[in-house]
Amino acid sequence: MLLVEKGVLLREEIHRSVDWLVSRSPAEGARLVARAWADPEFKARLLTEARAAAAELGLDAGPSPRVVAVENSDEVHHVVVCTLCSCYPRALLGPPPAWYKSLAYRSRAVSDPRGVLAEFGLELDPAVELRVLDSTADIRYLVLPRRPPGTGGLSEDELSELVTRDSMIGVAEPAAAAVM
Amino acid sequence: MRYRLGQRVRVRNAPSVGHVRTPGYVKGKTGRVERVHGVFGDPESLAYGGDGLPGQPLYLVGFEQREVWSGYAGGACDRVYVDVYEHWPEEAP
């Protein structure tokens, strides 16, 4: 292609970068979330500077685009979209799902986010502030979902299994702890 | 950085020429600076092989949904946040 023809990039460099990006998976982001749930000081570092926090777990969020983590709470719920294209924190979550790249999601997530969430099975209380983040520039947003109730006794590995890709986009809550 | 955290800014209602990353739905709308991300290469130059200089400060600006969309059917507190480069917002009246 053009960049290779003009000698800007080697074909191998492109393949390596693409291979690396598509080999990332939501399991990596889930580890970050689980650690944040278990360790409040790590959570504070994650919310301040996600790349450095990810590096503590051996994860590379990449220098560019910059990843910023945003925290859900009882009062605030975040959902992420890229209306212009399909910007997504690929370095931590891997490739985005097909629906995230769809015209339907990209147009409705900003104008009718509660309708979109309802279609994903998530009904938010009207008093909860719903914040839609449109990743229009150099920042990629990662949602830190709320820790499910009844998970106090779980290990970090067990916690990370509850963290779904969709909960880190914001269209769903994490999985509930299994009832023993 | 021309704008500071918490400042009210209005996105210019100017036509998009070439590659512009300011979405149409916030043009002419007034919001508040929620984050100051730092300086980044200007995408309007980078998209055409330019060097992206001078770099543009990038701001996360938050808007009330009911002010962006007429007939917004969600919660009164709902907001939409957009990252905009400095040459798009102006000081709100």
Interface residues (C-beta under 8 A of the other chain):
Chain A: R66 V68 T83 L84 V110 S111 D112 P113 R114 G115 L124 P126 A127 V128 E129 L130 R131 V132 L133 D134 S135 T136 A137 D138 I139
Chain B: R21 T22 P23 Y25 R35 H37 F40 P43 L58 L60 G62 Q65 W69 Y72 A73 G74 G75 A76 C77 D78 R79 V80 Y81 V82 D83 V84 Y85
